[in-house]
Amino acid sequence: MQIDQSPSHETMNDGSTSNNGTPKNDTSGQSMSFKMSRAPPHVYSCFVVNQTAQPIECTLKYNGRRGEQKFDQTRRKIKGKSCFGILSLPYLYFLVKTVETDEFDDRICLNLSRESITHFEDLSNEIIYEISEYLDYLHVYQSFFDLNIRFRKLFTNSNFPIKINISSISKSFFRRYYTHIIIPSQYRIISLSIANFLSFDLDISPHRILSTFTRLEILILVKINSKYLENVLEDIASLPNLSSLTIIPIDYVKNANNLLLQIFRLSVLKYCKISFKNKPTNFDPLPFATKEYNSPIEQLVIKHQIDVNNLDRLLSYVPQLRRLSLDRLNGYYKNRLNHPIALNYLTHLFLKLIHFTFNDFEILIKNLFYTIQVLHLYIEDGEEYLNAERWKQLILSHISNLRIFDIQCIYSFVINKSAQLRFDFLFDQFTLPFWFERQWFFSRQDYFKYGYHNSTFYSTNPYRRKDYKLTKKLNQYTRLENQETNLSSVRHIHILDDEAIINCMNHFPYVTDLTLNNISARRSDSFIINLKHIISLKNLTKLVIEDDDYSFERLIELLSSTPNIHTLKIQSIILNQKDLLTIQNSENFQLVMNENTIRSLTIKQICEIEKIKLLFMLCSRLQHFTIEEPWTRVDELVRLLLSKNNNNTRHLFSLSISNENKRLPNKLDTIIQAGKLLDDYFIEFDYPKIYLWW
């Protein structure tokens, strides 16, 4: 069920006047500042601050040495060579930091604004365009489109290629962005990413006009309803430059084979990432490729389940394949491969195997993947993969070109002395000269989980693992030649027990996502201190707490040390009603309330409306709010969040609630219209959830 309430018409001034009627090229009263902070590696955050608006966070990215050199070249073209970014305009300036330090220097800003002012409008178009390359075009639009006529024309009347990313955006702003940027700039768009699933149902969604984006090179559609996919693939079939395609539907795909055949007909596609969830009753194997199919795809990433007996059929369509990633390969071979598939260019292979025998894995290697040079392998319930001699023979006989052997094997067993000795022996076989000569080193962690003795056997240096689980280890076995210390590749760390960090010798300097389990209240005072020894709390942007009994006071304490969190997920709020006022008046609460930048909050279960009020008082910059477990008082919640007198919810534009009542969307529509709470909004019921977007 969908309810879309949009305004009958929308006005847009011509740029000569601002929304309040003052002359647009009179910048008096429009003081806007920018500050850039480093969030390594190679990411700069730009905060656009306007006196009449809230901060807009932009992200500047560059990749590798080439991107860094280009960034430096742009910087050198601007006066003030010791600073990053645009320096100043009488009413538009950057609060900058020096190259040598990560600290902001107010004195530099004062000197720039008073003595060595560089007027932004005096910069050449070339430099302004180069600067905008480091910003999402949505943020360029937000920052400059209404500033004055000159900047509006600069970004609209040009052939400068643009990248569109539609994810976190209000419905009203989406409509305006579509009308004034996407439609006039169709011929300029080289990259389009849509991750807001509600936007796909609108008549103005860009996915409906893809055939007009003649310069499009990259298309990313996440959470799209599968009913749109056939038309999407028909529309992009004629695009001459489309080299990268990502499609992640939100629902089950009924016609996966037809969609795959359409994808394999795309004539210039090099990269493809798909996740076509399919019910077993809807599954039919692909036919083997005929001569009309000769896909140019070189990198294929499949996130949905693939039956091993149909893998050769799938791969017959991609003879140019160089990199393959299969996230859920399962089944067992019923028959030997009848159609030999030649993947002569395949060098990189990633496989995630669950209940997949080593015998079947050997068949895969011998028949399909014998050319690989890099192997990344994740196995669950894979005790039989701990046979070092069997691996040695397979490598020497069938994948002799293998340079990188990256394995992560998880297995469980009942603890006893005999089993412990057996696994110790198996691990020792991976320390023999064959492995040492190739610089392939391994480690093993033993720990208890859900009443079982669990062990993870994994490769260590030089492999760049992005996710890391930190547990309370019973034992750890690592070759002394290769002990882990500084794990700079890890971006997400999952701490399964607070004791795990007490004696942790590793450091994770670039972690941005943190997940917590089993964090004891008894050690709450020392937990954050210990945590600071292994990660930089100021680098964190996402925090997930999976403990049901994690108290609200402890949450505030943790948030006071993590000011850059923008995504927060918690189970519940543990709080005594009598402590409510005390907590609100506490120094930590006031600090977090004023400084946090949380924009997305998900809570599993919450019962009291007063606790929701407290959350929004703490996180007044929220844009997205989700309640995962059923909430019955939806009408009361909507009135609270949409009240024009509630200043704490002024940035909110997305609400997701679990409720099985199919009549509720119509009831909400009546409440919103009767109270004139919103003008432009969209309601959708997708069992068992209700979504409201405005």
For each residue, the residues with C-beta under 8 A, 3 or more apart:
1: 662 665 666 683 684 685
2: 201 682 683 684 685
3: 665 666 669 682 683 684
4: 201 202 681 682 683
5: 669 672 673 678 679 680 681 682
6: 175 680
7: 10 679 680
8:
9:
10: 7 175 176 179
11:
12: 176 179 180
13: 16 17 18 19 24
14: 17
15: 24 146 148 149 152
16: 13 23 24 25 149
17: 13 14 21 22 23 24
18: 13 21 22 23 24 146
19: 13 146
20:
21: 17 18
22: 17 18 26 29
23: 16 17 18 26
24: 13 15 16 17 18 146 147 148 149
25: 16 148 149 150
26: 22 23
27: 30 90 91 92 147 148
28: 91
29: 22 51 52
30: 27 50 51 52 91 92 147
31: 50 51 91
32: 48 49 50 51 91 92 93 143 147
33: 48 49 92 93 94 95
34: 46 47 48 49 85 86 93 94 95
35: 46 47 49 94 95 96 97 104
36: 44 45 46 47 60 84 85 94 96 97
37: 44 45 47 97 102 104
38: 43 44 97 102
39: 43 44 45 512 539 541 564
40: 43 509 510 539
41: 488 510
42: 61 62 63 64 67 68
43: 38 39 40 59 60 61
44: 36 37 38 39 59 60 61 84 134
45: 36 37 39 57 58 59 60
46: 34 35 36 57 58 59 60 85 135 139
47: 34 35 36 37 55 56 57 58
48: 32 33 34 55 56 57 58 139 142 143
49: 32 33 34 35 55
50: 30 31 32 53 54
51: 29 30 31 32
52: 29 30
53: 50 56
54: 50 621 651
55: 47 48 49 597
56: 47 48 53 139 142 143
57: 45 46 47 48 566 597
58: 45 46 47 48 135 136 139 143
59: 43 44 45 46 135 136
60: 36 43 44 45 46 134 135
61: 42 43 44 67 134
62: 42 67 68 70 71 134
63: 42 66 67
64: 42 67 68
65: 68 69
66: 63 69 70
67: 42 61 62 63 64 70 71
68: 42 62 64 65 71 72
69: 65 66 72 73
70: 62 66 67 73 74 130
71: 62 67 68 74 75 134
72: 68 69 75 76
73: 69 70 76 77
74: 70 71 77 78 127 130 131
75: 71 72 78 81 83 84 85
76: 72 73 81
77: 73 74 127 130
78: 74 75 81 85 86 87 118 123 127
79: 87 116 118
80: 83 87 96 112 116 118
81: 75 76 78
82: 98 99
83: 75 80 87 94 96 97 98 99 108 112
84: 36 44 75 96 97 99
85: 34 36 46 75 78 94 96 131
86: 34 78 93 94 118 120 123 131
87: 78 79 80 83 93 94 96 112 116 117 118
88: 92 93 94 112 113 117 118 119 120
89: 92 93 119 120 121
90: 27 117 119
91: 27 28 30 31 32
92: 27 30 32 33 88 89 120 147
93: 32 33 34 86 87 88 89 109 112 113
94: 33 34 35 36 83 85 86 87 88
95: 33 34 35 104 106 109
96: 35 36 80 83 84 85 87 104 105 108 109 112
97: 35 36 37 38 83 84 101 102 103 104 105 108
98: 82 83 101 105 108
99: 82 83 84
100:
101: 97 98 105
102: 37 38 97
103: 97
104: 35 37 95 96 97
105: 96 97 98 101 108 109
106: 95 109 110
107: 110 111
108: 83 96 97 98 105 111 112
109: 93 95 96 105 106 112 113
110: 106 107 113 114
111: 107 108 114 115 116
112: 80 83 87 88 93 96 108 109 115 116 117 118
113: 88 93 109 110 117
114: 110 111 117
115: 111 112
116: 79 80 87 111 112
117: 87 88 90 112 113 114
118: 78 79 80 86 87 88 112 122 123
119: 88 89 90 122 123
120: 86 88 89 92 123 128
121: 89 150
122: 118 119
123: 78 86 118 119 120 127 128
124: 127 128
125: 128 129 154 158
126: 129 130
127: 74 77 78 123 124 130 131
128: 120 123 124 125 131 132 154
129: 125 126 132 133 158 160
130: 70 74 77 126 127 133
131: 74 85 86 127 128 134 135
132: 128 129 135 137 140 155 160
133: 129 130
134: 44 60 61 62 71 131
135: 46 58 59 60 131 132 139 140 143
136: 58 59 139 140 163 165
137: 132 140 141 162 163 164 165 181
138: 141 142 164 165 166 169 177
139: 46 48 56 58 135 136 142 143
140: 132 135 136 137 143 144 145 155
141: 137 138 144 145 155 177 181
142: 48 56 138 139 145
143: 32 48 56 58 135 139 140 147
144: 140 141 147 151 152 154 155
145: 140 141 142 151 152 155 180 181
146: 15 18 19 24 152
147: 24 27 30 32 92 143 144 151 152
148: 15 24 25 27 151 152
149: 15 16 24 25 152 153
150: 25 121 153 154
151: 144 145 147 148 154 155
152: 15 144 145 146 147 148 149 155 156
153: 149 150 156 157
154: 125 128 144 150 151 157 158
155: 132 140 141 144 145 151 152 158 160
156: 152 153 180 181 184 185
157: 153 154
158: 125 129 154 155 188
159: 187 188
160: 129 132 155 188
161: 188 189 190 215
162: 137 181 185 188 189 190
163: 136 137 189 190 191 192 193 218
164: 137 138 181 182 189 191 192 193 206
165: 136 137 138 191 193 195
166: 138 169 174 177 193 194 195 196 199 206
167: 193 194 195 196
168: 196 599 600 623 624
169: 138 166 173 174 177 196 653
170: 173 174 623 653 654 693 694
171: 174 175 198 653 680 681 682 693 694
172: 175 176 679 680 694
173: 169 170 176 177
174: 166 169 170 171 177 178 196 199 202 204
175: 6 10 171 172 178 179 204 680
176: 10 12 172 173 179 180
177: 138 141 166 169 173 174 180 181 182
178: 174 175 181 182 183 204 206
179: 10 12 175 176 182 183 204
180: 12 145 156 176 177 183 184
181: 137 141 145 156 162 164 177 178 184 185
182: 164 177 178 179 185 186 189 206
183: 178 179 180 186
184: 156 180 181
185: 156 162 181 182 188 189
186: 182 183 189 209 212 213 214
187: 159 212 213 214 215
188: 158 159 160 161 162 185 215
189: 161 162 163 164 182 185 186 192 213 215 216
190: 161 162 163 215 216 217 218 241
191: 163 164 165 216 217 218 219 220
192: 163 164 189 206 210 213 216 218 219 220
193: 163 164 165 166 167 218 219 220 222
194: 166 167 199 200 205 206 207 220 221 222 224
195: 165 166 167 220 222 223
196: 166 167 168 169 174 199 200 223 693
197: 200 222 223 224 225 250
198: 171 201 202 682 684 691 693
199: 166 174 194 196 202 205
200: 194 196 197 205 207 221 223 224 225 228
201: 2 4 198 205 225 682 684
202: 4 174 198 199 205 682
203: 208
204: 174 175 178 179 208
205: 194 199 200 201 202 208
206: 164 166 178 182 192 194 209 210 213
207: 194 200 210 221 224 228 232
208: 203 204 205 231
209: 186 206 212 213 235
210: 192 206 207 213 216 219 232 235 236 239
211: 235 236 238 239
212: 186 187 209
213: 186 187 189 192 206 209 210 216 239
214: 186 187 239 240 241
215: 161 187 188 189 190 241
216: 189 190 191 192 210 213 219 236 239 241 242
217: 190 191 241 242 243 244
218: 163 190 191 192 193 242 243 244
219: 191 192 193 210 216 236 242 244 245 246
220: 191 192 193 194 195 246
221: 194 200 207 224 232 246 247 248
222: 193 194 195 197 246 248
223: 195 196 197 200 248 249 250
224: 194 197 200 207 221 228 229 232 247 248 249 250
225: 197 200 201 228 249 250 251
226: 229 249 250 251 252 253 254 255 276
227:
228: 200 207 224 225 231 232
229: 224 226 232 233 247 249 253 259
230: 233 234 255 258 259 262
231: 208 228 234 235
232: 207 210 221 224 228 229 235 236 247
233: 229 230 236 237 259 262 263 266
234: 230 231 237 262
235: 209 210 211 231 232 238
236: 210 211 216 219 232 233 239 242 245 266
237: 233 234 262 265 266
238: 211 235
239: 210 211 213 214 216 236 242
240: 214 268
241: 190 214 215 216 217 268
242: 216 217 218 219 236 239 245 266 268 269
243: 217 218 268 269 270 271
244: 217 218 219 269 270 271 272
245: 219 236 242 263 266 269 271 272 273 274
246: 219 220 221 222 272 273 274
247: 221 224 229 232 273 274 275 276
248: 221 222 223 224 273 274 275 303
249: 223 224 225 226 229 252 253 275 276 277
250: 197 223 224 225 226
251: 225 226 277
252: 226 249 277 278 279 282
253: 226 229 249 256 259 276 277 278
254: 226 278 282
255: 226 230 258 259
256: 253 259 260 276 278 282 283
257: 260 261 284 286
258: 230 255 261 262
259: 229 230 233 253 255 256 262 263 276
260: 256 257 263 264 274 276 286 314 317
261: 257 258 264 265 286 293
262: 230 233 234 237 258 259 265 266
263: 233 245 259 260 266 269 272 274 295
264: 260 261 289 293 295 297 317 318
265: 237 261 262 293 295
266: 233 236 237 242 245 262 263 269 295
267: 296
268: 240 241 242 243 296
269: 242 243 244 245 263 266 272 295 296 297
270: 243 244 296 297 298 299
271: 243 244 245 297 298 299
272: 244 245 246 263 269 297 299 300 301
273: 245 246 247 248 300 301 302 303
274: 245 246 247 248 260 263 301 302 303 304
275: 247 248 249 302 303 304
276: 226 247 249 253 256 259 260 304
277: 249 251 252 253 304 305
278: 252 253 254 256 282 283 304 305
279: 252 282 283
280: 283
281:
282: 252 254 256 278 279
283: 256 278 279 280 307
284: 257
285: 307 309 310 313
286: 257 260 261 310 313 314 317
287: 290 313
288: 312 313 316 339
289: 264 293 294 313 316 317
290: 287 293
291: 294
292:
293: 261 264 265 289 290 317
294: 289 291 319
295: 263 264 265 266 269 317 318 319 320
296: 267 268 269 270 320
297: 264 269 270 271 272 300 318 320 321
298: 270 271 320 321 322 323 345
299: 270 271 272 321 322 323 324
300: 272 273 297 318 321 323 324 325
301: 272 273 274 325 327
302: 273 274 275 306 325 326 327
303: 248 273 274 275 327 328
304: 274 275 276 277 278 327 328
305: 277 278 328 329 330
306: 302 310 311 314 326 328 329 330
307: 283 285 310 311 330 331
308: 311 329 330 331 332 333 356 360 364
309: 285 331 333 334 335
310: 285 286 306 307 313 314
311: 306 307 308 314 315 326 329 364 368
312: 288 315 316 337 339 341 367 368
313: 285 286 287 288 289 310 316 339
314: 260 286 306 310 311 317 318
315: 311 312 318 321 324 341 343 368
316: 288 289 312 313 319 339 341
317: 260 264 286 289 293 295 314
318: 264 295 297 300 314 315 321 343
319: 294 295 316 342 343 344 345
320: 295 296 297 298 345
321: 297 298 299 300 315 318 324 343 345 346
322: 298 299 345 346 347 348
323: 298 299 300 346 347 348 349
324: 299 300 315 321 346 348 349 350
325: 300 301 302 349 350
326: 302 306 311 329 350 351 352
327: 301 302 303 304 352
328: 303 304 305 306 352 354
329: 305 306 308 311 326 351 352 353 356
330: 305 306 307 308 353 354 355 356
331: 307 308 309 356
332: 308 356 357 360
333: 308 309 336 360 363
334: 309
335: 309 338
336: 333 363
337: 312 340 341 363 367 368
338: 335
339: 288 312 313 316
340: 337 367
341: 312 315 316 337 367 368
342: 319
343: 315 318 319 321 346 368 369 371
344: 319 371
345: 298 319 320 321 322 371
346: 321 322 323 324 343 349 369 371 372
347: 322 323 371 372 373 374
348: 322 323 324 372 373 374 376
349: 323 324 325 346 369 372 374 375 376
350: 324 325 326 376 377
351: 326 329 375 376 377 378
352: 326 327 328 329 378
353: 329 330 356 361 377 378 379 380 382
354: 328 330 379 380 381
355: 330 380 381
356: 308 329 330 331 332 353 360 361 379 382
357: 332 360 361 384
358: 361 362 382 384 385 387 390
359: 362 363
360: 308 332 333 356 357 363 364
361: 353 356 357 358 364 365 385
362: 358 359 365 366 394
363: 333 336 337 359 360 366 367
364: 308 311 360 361 367 368 369
365: 361 362 368 369 370 372 394 398 399
366: 362 363 370 398
367: 312 337 340 341 363 364 370
368: 311 312 315 337 341 343 364 365
369: 343 346 349 364 365 372 399
370: 365 366 367 398 399
371: 343 344 345 346 347 401
372: 346 347 348 349 365 369 375 399 401 402
373: 347 348 401 402 403 404
374: 347 348 349 402 403 404 406
375: 349 351 372 399 402 404 405 406 407
376: 348 349 350 351 404 406 463
377: 350 351 353 385 406 407 408 409
378: 351 352 353 407 408 409
379: 353 354 356 382 385 407 408 409 410
380: 353 354 355 410
381: 354 355 410 411 412
382: 353 356 358 379 385 386 409 410 411
383: 386 409 411 413
384: 357 358 387
385: 358 361 377 379 382 391 407 409
386: 382 383 409 411 423 426 427 457
387: 358 384 390 391 426 429
388: 391 392 426 429 430 432 434 435
389: 392 393 429
390: 358 387 393 394
391: 385 387 388 394 395
392: 388 389 395 396 434
393: 389 390 396 397
394: 362 365 390 391 397 398 399
395: 391 392 398 399 400 402 405
396: 392 393 400
397: 393 394 400
398: 365 366 370 394 395
399: 365 369 370 372 375 394 395 402
400: 395 396 397
401: 371 372 373
402: 372 373 374 375 395 399 405
403: 373 374
404: 373 374 375 376 463
405: 375 395 402 438 440 459
406: 374 375 376 377 459 463 465
407: 375 377 378 379 385 442 457 458 459
408: 377 378 379 456 457 458 459 465
409: 377 378 379 382 383 385 386 456 457 458
410: 379 380 381 382 454 455 456 457
411: 381 382 383 386 454 455 457
412: 381 452 453 454 455
413: 383 419 423 452 453 455
414: 419 452 453
415: 419 420 453
416: 419 420
417: 420 421
418: 421 422
419: 413 414 415 416 422 423 453
420: 415 416 417 423 424
421: 417 418 424 425
422: 418 419 425 426
423: 386 413 419 420 426 427 444 455
424: 420 421 427 428 477
425: 421 422 428 429
426: 386 387 388 422 423 429 430
427: 386 423 424 430 431 442 444 457 477
428: 424 425 431
429: 387 388 389 425 426 432
430: 388 426 427 435 442
431: 427 428 435 436 442 479
432: 388 429 435 436
433: 436 437
434: 388 392 437 438
435: 388 430 431 432 438 440 441 442
436: 431 432 433 439 440 441 481
437: 433 434
438: 405 434 435
439: 436 462
440: 405 435 436 459
441: 435 436 459 460 461 478 479 481 482
442: 407 427 430 431 435 457 458 459 460 478 479
443: 457 458 460 476 477 478 479 484
444: 423 427 455 456 457 458 475 476 477 478
445: 455 456 458 471 473 475 476
446: 453 454 455 473 474 475 476
447: 454 455 471 472 473 474 496
448: 451 452 453 454 472 474
449: 452 454 471 496
450:
451: 448
452: 412 413 414 448 449
453: 412 413 414 415 419 446 448 474
454: 410 411 412 446 447 448 449
455: 410 411 412 413 423 444 445 446 447
456: 408 409 410 444 445 469
457: 386 407 408 409 410 411 427 442 443 444
458: 407 408 409 442 443 444 445 465
459: 405 406 407 408 440 441 442 463
460: 441 442 443 463 478 479 482 484
461: 441 482 484
462: 439
463: 376 404 406 459 460 489
464: 489
465: 406 408 458 468 487 489 490
466: 489 490 491 492
467: 490 491 492 493 494
468: 465 487 490 492 493 494 508
469: 456 493 494 496
470: 493 494 495 496 500 501 504 534
471: 445 447 449 496 497 500
472: 447 448 496 497 499 500
473: 445 446 447 476 500
474: 446 447 448 453
475: 444 445 446
476: 443 444 445 446 473
477: 424 427 443 444
478: 441 442 443 444 460 482 483 484
479: 431 441 442 443 460 482 483
480: 483
481: 436 441
482: 441 460 461 478 479
483: 478 479 480 505
484: 443 460 461 478 487 505 506
485: 505 506 507
486: 506 507 509
487: 465 468 484 490 506 507 508
488: 41 508 509 510
489: 463 464 465 466 510
490: 465 466 467 468 487 493 508 510 511
491: 466 467 510 511 512 513
492: 466 467 468 511 512 513 514 515
493: 467 468 469 470 490 508 511 513 514 515 534 535
494: 467 468 469 470 515 517
495: 470 498 500 501 514 515 516 517 519
496: 447 449 469 470 471 472 500 517 518
497: 471 472 500 517 518 519
498: 495 501 502 518 519 520 523 527 530
499: 472 502 520
500: 470 471 472 473 495 496 497 504
501: 470 495 498 504 527 530 531 533 534
502: 498 499 530
503:
504: 470 500 501 533 534
505: 483 484 485
506: 484 485 486 487 534
507: 485 486 487 533 534 535
508: 468 487 488 490 493 511 534 535
509: 40 486 488 535 536 539
510: 40 41 488 489 490 491 539
511: 490 491 492 493 508 514 535 536 539 540
512: 39 491 492 539 540 541 542
513: 491 492 493 540 541 542 543 544
514: 492 493 495 511 535 540 542 543 544
515: 492 493 494 495 544 545 546
516: 495 519 543 544 545 546 547 550
517: 494 495 496 497 546 547
518: 496 497 498 547
519: 495 497 498 516 524 527 545 547 550
520: 498 499 523 524
521: 524 549 551 554
522:
523: 498 520 526 527
524: 519 520 521 527 554 557
525: 529
526: 523 529 530
527: 498 501 519 523 524 530 531
528: 531 532 537 557 558 561
529: 525 526 532 533
530: 498 501 502 526 527 533 534
531: 501 527 528 534 535 537
532: 528 529 535 536 537 561
533: 501 504 507 529 530
534: 470 493 501 504 506 507 508 530 531
535: 493 507 508 509 511 514 531 532 539 540
536: 509 511 532 539 540
537: 528 531 532 540 561 562
538: 562 563 564
539: 39 40 509 510 511 512 535 536 564
540: 511 512 513 514 535 536 537 543 562 564 565
541: 39 512 513 564 565 566 567
542: 512 513 514 565 566 567 568
543: 513 514 516 540 558 559 562 565 567 568 569
544: 513 514 515 516 568 569 570
545: 515 516 519 550 555 569 570 571
546: 515 516 517 571
547: 516 517 518 519 550 571
548: 571 572
549: 521 574
550: 516 519 545 547 554 555 570 571 574
551: 521 554 555 574 575
552: 555 556 573 574 575 583 614
553: 556 557 575 579 583
554: 521 524 550 551 557 558
555: 545 550 551 552 558 559 570
556: 552 553 559 560 583 586 588 589 592 618
557: 524 528 553 554 560 561 588
558: 528 543 554 555 561 562
559: 543 555 556 562 563 565 568 592 596 598
560: 556 557 563 588 591 592
561: 528 532 537 557 558
562: 537 538 540 543 558 559 565
563: 538 559 560 595 596 597
564: 39 538 539 540 541 597
565: 540 541 542 543 559 562 568 596 597 598
566: 57 541 542 597 598 599 600
567: 541 542 543 598 599 600
568: 542 543 544 559 565 598 600 601 602 619
569: 543 544 545 601 602 603
570: 544 545 550 555 573 601 602 603 604
571: 545 546 547 548 550 603 604 605
572: 548 603 604 605 606
573: 552 570 603 606 611 614 615
574: 549 550 551 552
575: 551 552 553 579 580 583 611 614
576: 579 580
577: 580 610
578: 582
579: 553 575 576 582 583
580: 575 576 577 583 584 610 614
581: 584 585
582: 578 579 585 586
583: 552 553 556 575 579 580 586 589 614
584: 580 581 589 614 617
585: 581 582 589 590
586: 556 582 583 589 590
587: 590 591
588: 556 557 560 591 592
589: 556 583 584 585 586 592 593 618
590: 585 586 587 593 594
591: 560 587 588 594 595
592: 556 559 560 588 589 595 596 618
593: 589 590 596 617 618 620
594: 590 591
595: 563 591 592
596: 559 563 565 592 593 618 619 621
597: 55 57 563 564 565 566 621
598: 559 565 566 567 568 601 619 621 622
599: 168 566 567 621 622 623 624 651
600: 168 566 567 568 622 623 624 626
601: 568 569 570 598 615 619 622 624 625 626
602: 568 569 570 625 626 628
603: 569 570 571 572 573 606 615 626 627 628
604: 570 571 572 627 628 629
605: 571 572 627 628 629
606: 572 573 603 611 612 627 631
607: 611
608: 611 612
609: 612 613 633 636 637 640
610: 577 580 613 614
611: 573 575 606 607 608 614 615
612: 606 608 609 615 616 637 640
613: 609 610 616 617 640 648
614: 552 573 575 580 583 584 610 611 617 618
615: 573 601 603 611 612 618 619
616: 612 613 619 620 622 641 646 648 649 652
617: 584 593 613 614 620 648
618: 556 589 592 593 596 614 615
619: 568 596 598 601 615 616 622
620: 593 616 617 647 648 649 650 651
621: 54 596 597 598 599 651
622: 598 599 600 601 616 619 625 649 651 652
623: 168 170 599 600 651 652 653 654
624: 168 599 600 601 652 653 654 655 656
625: 601 602 622 641 652 654 655 656
626: 600 601 602 603 655 656 657
627: 603 604 605 606 631 656 657 658
628: 602 603 604 605 658
629: 604 605 658
630: 658 659 660 688
631: 606 627 634 637 657 658 659
632: 659
633: 609 636 637
634: 631 637 638 657 659 664 668 690
635: 638 639 667 668 671
636: 609 633 639 640
637: 609 612 631 633 634 640 641 657
638: 634 635 641 642 655 668 671 672 677 692
639: 635 636 642 643 671 675 677
640: 609 612 613 636 637 643 646 649
641: 616 625 637 638 646 649 652 655
642: 638 639 646 649 672 675 677 678
643: 639 640 646 649 677
644: 677
645:
646: 616 640 641 642 643 649 650
647: 620 650
648: 613 616 617 620
649: 616 620 622 640 641 642 643 646 652
650: 620 646 647
651: 54 599 620 621 622 623
652: 616 622 623 624 625 641 649 655
653: 169 170 171 623 624 693 694
654: 170 623 624 625 691 692 693
655: 624 625 626 638 641 652 691 692 693
656: 624 625 626 627 689 690 691 692
657: 626 627 631 634 637 689 690
658: 627 628 629 630 631 688 689 690
659: 630 631 632 634 664 688 689 690
660: 630 687 688
661: 664
662: 1 665 685 687
663: 666 667
664: 634 659 661 667 668 685 690
665: 1 3 662 668 669 683 684 685 690
666: 1 3 663 669 670
667: 635 663 664 670 671
668: 634 635 638 664 665 671 672 683 690 692
669: 3 5 665 666 672 673 683
670: 666 667 673 674
671: 635 638 639 667 668 674 675 677
672: 5 638 642 668 669 675 677 678 681
673: 5 669 670 676
674: 670 671
675: 639 642 671 672
676: 673
677: 638 639 642 643 644 671 672
678: 5 642 672 681 694
679: 5 7 172
680: 5 6 7 171 172 175 694
681: 4 5 171 672 678 692 693 694
682: 2 3 4 5 171 198 201 202 691 692 693 694
683: 1 2 3 4 665 668 669 690 691 692
684: 1 2 3 198 201 665 690 691 693
685: 1 2 662 664 665 689 690 691
686: 689 691
687: 660 662
688: 630 658 659 660
689: 656 657 658 659 685 686
690: 634 656 657 658 659 664 665 668 683 684 685
691: 198 654 655 656 682 683 684 685 686
692: 638 654 655 656 668 681 682 683
693: 170 171 196 198 653 654 655 681 682 684
694: 170 171 172 653 678 680 681 682
